[in-house]
């Protein structure tokens, strides 16, 4: 590449412009500014070199040495030959040939980096992303490992605590086993008592059924009740007959009362005197008088019958009173016997109820004992599992 072409390429890319005279007779400031601008385009940190010529001689010398070392590293990295090097004297007293070769090498390196920058940046971004993912995964694994370690420490501490409590748990298990045996003995005793109560209840039920049969079978009381019922029915029949006769008697009395005014009127008419046209009325009057006599006789007969029925009713009432008195005596005797039997029956029922209540109490106690026994068995099983 000719110097003119190189200068054009340099000026098109790098903001620090150069001339052919600068290349032919380079100075330290020219080399310094060219290299500093190249480093800026390469995104190197050159803040410490920007004002180095205003520092002291010792500091300036040290910064020159650092700058020469960095330039030499890039120069040898980009040069075809590793024998080429950039020395301290090349910065202080530069030569045109060496500086042109250096700047051309750096420009070619800049071209190369710009050409592959996108690919390199993409790969670098991918690598950075992969690195961040791996780092996050590593951190998560580290966190998980720490959590597992903490959990393992807690488990170990818990195991140590359980080992310390193991003798106490064994004592508790022995106590629970002893309690279990006692509860089993109590359950067997309750079962025996329950069986005895069941036998007593069966016996009492049998006695109760026998007493109930004795209360029902009483022939004498049933015969007296039948006699009383038959007499009651006979009295009811006679009472109904008496009511019917009284109704008929009232009908006849009302008929007689209706006939009497007519009869009196006819008698007055006979006394006054009538012609032959009233003969028919006289005949009707005679018939009515005869009918009235018949009705009087019938009324007398009905009155006699009513008196007879009244007497019969009174006799029946006396007989019924005697029977009722006799029945009352028998009833009192039967009630006394029934009270004796009922008192015995009540005593039996009270004993039966007391036994039923005792049976329920024993059954509840048995359920409680079974539940407590089940809890003890579960606790023993859990303790045995824990020991195993």
C-alpha positions in Angstrom: 0.0 0.0 0.0 1.4 3.4 -1.0 1.7 6.2 1.5 -0.9 8.3 -0.3 -3.4 5.5 -0.2 -2.6 4.8 3.4 -3.1 8.5 4.4 -6.5 8.5 2.6 -7.6 5.4 4.4 -6.3 6.7 7.7 -8.0 10.0 7.4 -11.3 8.4 6.3 -11.5 6.3 9.5 -9.5 8.1 12.2 -10.4 11.6 13.4 -6.8 12.5 13.9 -5.7 13.6 10.4 -2.2 13.1 9.1 -0.1 14.4 6.3 2.7 13.1 4.2 5.2 15.4 6.0 4.1 14.0 9.3 5.1 10.5 8.1 8.4 11.6 6.6 9.5 13.5 9.7 7.5 12.1 12.6 7.7 13.6 16.1 6.9 12.2 19.6 3.7 14.3 19.7 2.5 12.9 16.3 3.2 9.3 17.4 1.5 10.0 20.8 -1.6 11.5 19.3 -1.9 8.8 16.5 -1.5 6.0 19.0 -3.9 7.6 21.5 -6.6 8.1 18.9 -6.2 4.5 17.7 -6.6 3.2 21.3 -9.8 5.3 21.7 -11.2 3.7 18.5 -10.3 0.3 20.0 -12.2 1.4 23.2 -9.1 1.1 25.3 -8.9 3.1 28.6 -6.4 5.9 27.8 -7.6 8.4 30.5 -4.2 8.1 32.3 -2.3 9.0 29.2 -4.2 12.0 28.0 -2.4 14.6 30.2 0.8 12.7 30.9 3.0 15.5 29.4 1.9 17.8 32.1 3.2 15.5 34.8 6.6 15.3 36.3 9.6 13.8 34.5 9.5 10.6 36.6 5.8 10.1 36.1 6.1 11.0 32.4 8.9 8.4 32.0 6.8 5.7 33.7 3.8 6.4 31.5 5.9 6.5 28.4 7.2 3.0 29.3 3.6 1.8 29.9 2.5 3.2 26.6 5.4 1.7 24.7 4.7 -1.7 26.3 1.1 -1.6 25.2 2.0 -0.4 21.7 4.7 -3.1 21.4 2.2 -5.8 22.5 -0.3 -4.8 19.8 2.4 -4.3 17.2 3.8 -7.8 17.7 0.3 -9.2 17.9 -0.7 -7.7 14.5 2.7 -7.9 12.7 3.7 -10.7 10.5 7.0 -11.1 12.2 7.5 -11.5 15.9 11.0 -9.9 15.6 9.5 -6.5 15.0 9.1 -4.5 18.2 8.4 -1.0 19.3 10.9 0.4 21.7 11.1 3.4 24.0 13.4 5.2 21.6 10.9 4.7 18.8 8.5 6.9 20.9 11.0 9.5 21.9 12.9 9.7 18.6 10.7 8.1 16.0 11.8 7.3 12.5 9.6 7.6 9.4 10.0 4.0 8.3 9.2 2.5 11.6 6.3 4.8 12.3 4.7 4.2 8.8 5.0 0.4 9.3 3.5 0.7 12.8 0.6 2.9 11.7 -0.1 0.6 8.7 -0.2 -2.5 10.9 -2.5 -0.7 13.4 -4.8 0.5 10.6 -5.0 -3.1 9.1 -5.8 -4.4 12.6 -8.5 -1.7 12.9 -10.0 -2.8 9.6 -10.0 -6.4 10.7 -11.6 -5.6 14.0 -14.3 -3.5 12.3 -14.9 -6.3 9.9 -15.3 -9.1 12.5 -16.7 -6.9 15.2 -20.4 -7.8 14.7 -19.6 -11.6 14.6 -17.3 -11.3 17.5 -19.9 -9.1 19.4 -22.6 -11.6 18.7 -20.5 -14.4 19.9 -19.4 -12.4 22.8 -23.0 -11.6 23.7 -23.9 -15.2 23.4 -21.0 -16.2 25.5 -21.8 -13.5 28.0 -25.5 -14.7 28.1 -24.4 -18.3 28.4 -22.0 -17.2 31.1 -24.7 -15.3 33.0 -27.1 -18.3 32.7 -24.4 -20.7 33.9 -23.5 -18.3 36.6 -27.2 -18.1 37.7 -27.5 -21.8 37.5 -24.3 -22.2 39.5 -25.6 -19.7 42.1 -29.0 -21.6 42.2 -27.2 -24.9 42.7 -25.0 -23.2 45.3 -28.2 -21.9 47.1 -29.8 -25.4 46.8 -26.7 -27.0 48.1 -26.7 -24.5 51.0 -30.4 -25.2 51.7 -29.8 -28.9 51.6 -26.8 -28.5 54.0 -29.0 -26.4 56.3 -31.8 -29.0 56.1 -29.3 -31.8 56.7 -28.0 -29.9 59.8 -31.5 -29.5 61.0 -32.3 -33.2 60.5 -29.0 -34.1 62.3 -30.0 -31.8 65.2 -33.4 -33.3 65.2 -31.9 -36.8 65.2 -29.7 -35.8 68.1 -32.7 -34.5 70.0 -34.6 -37.7 69.3 -31.7 -39.7 70.5 -31.7 -37.7 73.7 -35.4 -38.3 74.1 -35.2 -42.0 73.1 -35.0 -43.3 76.7 -37.9 -41.1 77.7 -39.9 -42.5 74.7 -39.0 -46.0 75.8 -40.3 -45.3 79.3 -43.5 -43.8 77.8 -43.9 -46.9 75.6 -43.6 -49.2 78.7 -46.1 -47.0 80.6 -48.5 -47.2 77.6 -48.1 -50.9 77.3 -48.9 -51.3 81.1 -51.9 -49.0 80.6 -52.9 -51.1 77.6 -52.9 -54.3 79.7 -55.0 -52.6 82.4 -57.4 -51.3 79.8 -57.7 -54.8 78.3 -58.5 -56.2 81.8 -61.1 -53.5 82.3 -62.6 -54.2 78.9 -62.8 -58.0 79.8 -64.4 -57.1 83.1 -66.9 -54.8 81.4 -67.8 -57.5 78.9 -68.4 -60.0 81.7 -70.7 -57.4 83.5 -72.4 -56.6 80.2 -73.1 -60.3 79.7 -74.5 -60.6 83.3 -76.7 -57.6 82.7 -78.0 -59.0 79.5 -78.9 -62.3 81.2 -80.7 -60.4 84.0 -82.6 -58.3 81.4 -83.7 -61.5 79.6 -84.9 -63.0 82.9 -86.8 -59.8 83.8 -88.4 -59.7 80.4 -89.6 -63.4 80.9 -91.0 -62.5 84.3 -92.7 -59.4 82.9 -94.4 -61.5 80.1 -95.6 -64.1 82.7 -97.1 -61.3 84.9 -98.8 -59.7 81.9 -100.4 -63.1 81.1 -101.6 -63.4 84.7 -103.2 -60.0 84.6 -105.1 -60.8 81.4 -106.6 -64.2 82.4 -109.3 -63.5 85.0 -112.6 -65.4 84.3 -114.6 -64.2 87.2 -114.0 -60.5 86.4 -114.9 -61.1 82.8 -118.2 -62.9 83.7 -119.1 -60.0 86.1 -118.4 -57.5 83.3 -120.7 -59.5 81.0 -123.5 -59.5 83.5 -123.2 -55.8 84.0 -123.2 -55.2 80.3 -126.3 -57.4 79.8 -128.2 -55.5 82.6 -127.1 -52.2 81.1 -128.5 -53.2 77.7 -131.8 -54.4 79.2 -132.2 -51.1 81.1 -131.5 -49.2 77.9 -134.2 -51.2 76.1 -136.8 -50.6 78.8 -135.9 -46.9 78.9 -136.5 -46.7 75.2 -139.8 -48.5 75.5 -140.9 -46.1 78.3 -140.0 -43.1 76.1 -142.1 -44.5 73.2 -145.1 -45.1 75.5 -144.8 -41.6 77.0 -144.7 -40.1 73.4 -147.9 -42.1 72.5 -149.6 -41.0 75.8 -148.8 -37.4 75.0 -150.2 -37.8 71.5 -153.5 -39.2 72.9 -153.7 -36.5 75.6 -153.3 -33.8 72.9 -156.1 -35.6 70.8 -158.4 -35.6 73.8 -157.7 -31.9 74.5 -158.6 -31.2 70.9 -161.9 -33.2 71.1 -163.1 -31.7 74.5 -164.0 -28.2 73.0 -165.9 -29.8 70.2 -167.7 -32.0 72.6 -168.7 -29.1 74.9 -169.8 -27.1 71.9 -172.0 -30.1 70.7 -173.6 -30.5 74.1 -174.5 -26.8 74.1 -176.0 -27.2 70.7 -178.1 -30.2 71.9 -179.4 -28.2 74.8 -180.4 -25.4 72.6 -182.1 -27.8 70.2 -181.6 -28.5 66.6 -183.6 -29.8 63.8 -183.2 -33.1 61.9 -180.3 -31.6 59.9 -178.2 -31.9 63.1 -178.9 -35.6 63.6 -175.9 -36.4 61.7 -173.9 -34.2 63.9 -175.4 -35.9 67.0 -174.3 -39.3 65.5 -170.8 -37.9 65.0 -170.8 -36.6 68.5 -171.8 -40.0 69.8 -169.1 -41.6 67.9 -166.6 -39.0 69.1 -167.8 -39.5 72.7 -167.3 -43.3 72.3 -163.9 -42.6 70.7 -163.1 -40.3 73.6 -164.1 -43.1 76.1 -161.9 -45.6 74.2 -159.0 -43.1 74.3 -159.6 -42.6 78.1 -159.5 -46.3 78.6 -156.4 -46.6 76.4 -154.8 -43.7 78.3 -155.6 -45.5 81.6 -154.1 -48.7 80.2 -151.0 -46.8 79.1 -150.8 -45.1 82.5 -151.0 -48.5 84.2 -148.4 -49.9 81.8 -146.2 -46.9 82.4 -146.6 -47.4 86.2 -145.8 -51.1 85.8 -142.7 -50.2 83.7 -141.7 -47.6 86.3 -142.0 -50.2 89.0 -140.0 -52.7 86.9 -137.4 -50.0 86.3 -137.2 -49.3 90.0 -136.8 -53.0 90.7 -134.2 -53.2 88.0 -132.4 -50.1 89.5 -132.4 -51.8 92.9 -131.1 -55.0 91.3 -128.5 -53.0 89.3 -127.5 -51.2 92.5 -127.0 -54.5 94.3 -125.0 -55.8 91.3 -123.0 -52.6 91.1 -122.2 -52.9 94.8 -121.2 -56.5 94.4 -119.3 -55.5 91.3 -117.6 -52.6 93.2 -116.6 -55.1 96.0 -115.2 -57.4 93.4 -113.5 -54.5 91.6 -111.9 -53.4 94.8 -110.6 -56.9 95.4 -109.4 -57.1 91.9 -107.8 -53.6 92.1 -106.1 -54.6 95.3 -104.8 -57.7 93.5 -103.9 -55.6 90.5 -102.1 -53.1 92.7 -100.1 -55.8 94.2 -99.3 -57.2 90.8 -98.7 -53.7 89.5 -96.4 -52.8 92.4 -94.5 -56.0 91.7 -94.5 -55.2 88.0 -93.4 -51.6 88.7 -90.6 -52.9 90.9 -89.6 -55.2 88.1 -89.8 -52.4 85.6 -87.7 -50.1 87.9 -85.1 -52.8 88.2 -85.3 -53.3 84.4 -84.8 -49.6 83.8 -82.0 -49.4 86.4 -80.3 -52.4 84.7 -80.9 -50.8 81.2 -79.3 -47.5 82.5 -76.4 -49.5 84.0 -76.1 -51.3 80.8 -76.0 -48.0 78.8 -73.4 -46.6 81.2 -71.3 -49.8 80.9 -71.7 -49.6 77.1 -70.5 -45.9 77.1 -67.6 -46.8 79.4 -66.8 -49.7 77.0 -66.8 -47.3 74.0 -64.6 -44.8 75.9 -62.2 -47.6 77.0 -62.1 -48.9 73.4 -61.3 -45.4 72.0 -58.7 -44.9 74.6 -57.3 -48.3 73.9 -57.2 -47.5 70.2 -55.3 -44.3 70.9 -52.8 -46.2 73.0 -52.3 -48.8 70.3 -51.8 -46.1 67.7 -49.2 -44.3 70.0 -47.4 -47.6 70.6 -47.3 -48.4 66.9 -46.0 -44.9 66.1 -43.4 -45.2 68.8 -42.3 -48.7 67.5 -42.1 -47.4 64.0 -40.0 -44.5 65.2 -37.7 -46.8 67.2 -37.3 -49.1 64.1 
